[in-house]
Amino acid sequence: MSGKICFRRFSFLVVFFSVFVFSQLYALSGEPQKEFDEFIRNIREENRIDRIGYLILISLSPEKSNDDRVLSLAGKYFYSSEEGYLAHVDYTRLQDFINAGIQIKVIDKKRLDNNREAWYMLWVENEALERNIKLRFEPIYQIEKTTIVRMKVSDEKHLNPQGVKYQIIDEELLPLRTSVSGKPVKIKIPDPEIEKLVPMIKADSLASTVQKLQDFKSRYVKEAGNKAAVEWLVSEFAKIPGLTQATATFSTSSYGNLSNVVFEKTGTREPKTVYVVCGHLDSTVSSYKKADAPGADDNASGMAGVLEIARVLSKKELPFTVIFAGMNAEEIGLVGSKALAKALTNNSGITIKAALNMDMIADVDDNQVALIGNTASNWLIDVVKDAGKLYAGLDSKPFYNSKIWYSDHSSFWNVGVPAILSIEGNPEMSKYYHSAGDKLENMAPSLMEKITRANLAALLTLNPIPQAK
């Protein structure tokens, strides 16, 4: 180390300490305090401003044109409400918003290379849970049932036992983009091809897959059953003609490398236009002990639906590509679906038209499915609702303009892709939710059959089998 460098560092410390002592002795306030704060900020951020990430609230109301403005300047967002869009940007993108004349509020900032802490979005659905959260963490932003906290990554282990649904705010900067447009589809008369295929979805076959996944005892990310379930699902998808396996490994900050299960059925007309059918494969329980987490309804049921749709379509040609995905690490912050959404959107040649996510679809057969979408996905809700009624006799409970983000569909919302969640009876949850009692014997395979049929019919409505000439 040269003497010049040592002297500079010493001078910096002298200046910083002197100014700090001055501020303490003379109790600055008003404009002098602002000038002092600015001076300290400049000292701290000089020559490293490009390494600071900002969590910001963008004062635009949710609609298609504003989706495009946000995505074209930020690359992604995590939440939208009447208050605005919640997004993460670096200094350059922050200035782009300012230069565009868009009002923003900086909620928090941190170094991009600080991997010890992260921002977390928590779904806080009752007062008791809110009290527990505030005892352990200090919220930095709250709106409706969504709370943002900044916490040590090592403290993440305390969230799941409390029954908190959460996601990690991904600080990776994604390419700037615009949102994907979706068009309403009116379903008036049955399509003969769809009518032939829908009955091939059978409750018995779905239940068999659920039982197999349940038999791994726990598919929690740290348990051996998680890797075993991934390997079994890969082997099952590999048996289906016409599918190719895609790269699916991703890294996590606390759990090492994990794998999604991703297979593609390539479109014959426009292979770069993609639809995603997904469900998460991992399981958990609201306890620190994760060795007994059968996860039959949550979410072997949705995973079985994805596998069954792939099997039924095995011998059919489709104009657009379909990605069948078993998402891993949903229960620890939607990490696997974020990895897949990023991988797809980083491929500039691909357009993801829509994502259909199934999560918990077999509790009690009341012949109803809740369909959850955001402003950009309302049209997709209608497709699944109409297809479910026509081809499966299924009633739907639509949640238009929803802010319910706690499953893998929201990872696609974040990057401007229409996506919906099919789930049993929201907001009612299975009484066996996140418990050792979540087993096939406590499920209704008949509802799983209907919801899977509805998603198959919706997919084929959007990606129709070409008619024979």
Secondary structure, DSSP 8 states (H G I E B T S, - for coil): --HHHHHHHHHHHHHHHHHHHHHHHHT--HHHHHHHHHHHHHHHHTT-GGGEEEEEEE---SSHHHHHHHHHHHS--SEEETTEEEEEEEHHHHHHHHHTT--EEEEEEEETT--SEEEEEEE--SHHHHHHHHHH--EEEEETTEEEEEEEGGGGGGTGGGT-EEEE--------------------S--HHHHHHGGG--HHHHHHHHHHHHTTSB--TTSHHHHHHHHHHHHHHHTSTT-EE---EEEETTTEEEE-EEEEE--SSEEEEEEEEEEE-----SSS--S-B--IIIIIHHHHHHHHHHHHTTT---SEEEEEEEE--GGGTSHHHHHHHHHHHTSTT-EEEEEEEE-S--S---SEEEEE--GGGHHHHHHHHHHHHHHH--EEEEETT-----STHHHHHTTT--EEEEEESTT---TTTTSTT-SGGGS-HHHHHHHHHHHHHHHHHHS------
